[in-house]
Amino acid sequence: MSAEIGYECGDATRPPGPGPKIIAHVCNDAGRWGAGFVVAVSRRWPQPEAAYREWYCGRQSNDFALGAVQLVQTQDDVWVANMIGQHGIRSRTRTEVPVRYEAIDQALESLSNHASALAASVHMPRIGCGLAGGRWERIEPLIAHHLTAQGISVTVYDRP
């Protein structure tokens, strides 16, 4: 029951069609929100940013860590998955990219469970490849393994 990853030119915060949808994206573990895809998320809904900040502030007593997923409902049939897959943030002085493929792998496994439970399709930009500095050829197989191979419909959006 495997599916292919669909690719579209458009806005991942506005997935078309009926049915439950999860918009997935990668966040950092440094409590920073304000650059990259999260800007588009925050323009559309306030809840994902507020939930991420609260999750980060309470990290001493919750599951906030690399590989964790926080599902935030934004509309009746739309959720945003804040996936912690980036260690720190990119800077001019830092030579190491912040992407953590193992954390994205773990987060996608959890996302698969959420999507299955909600009977939801998953929509995303090329996660982990923007500010996190990851390579799509390493992330795409993780999506295929955890989501499309489980029959979960996935659409990846590239900006026009």
Secondary structure, DSSP 8 states (H G I E B T S, - for coil): ----EEEEES-TTS--SSS-EEEEEEEESSS--SSTHHHHHHHH-SHHHHHHHHHHHTTTSS--STT-EEEEEEETTEEEEEEEEESS---SS--S--B-HHHHHHHHHHHHHHHHHHT-EEEESSTTSSTT---HHHHHHHHHHHTGGGT--EEEEE--
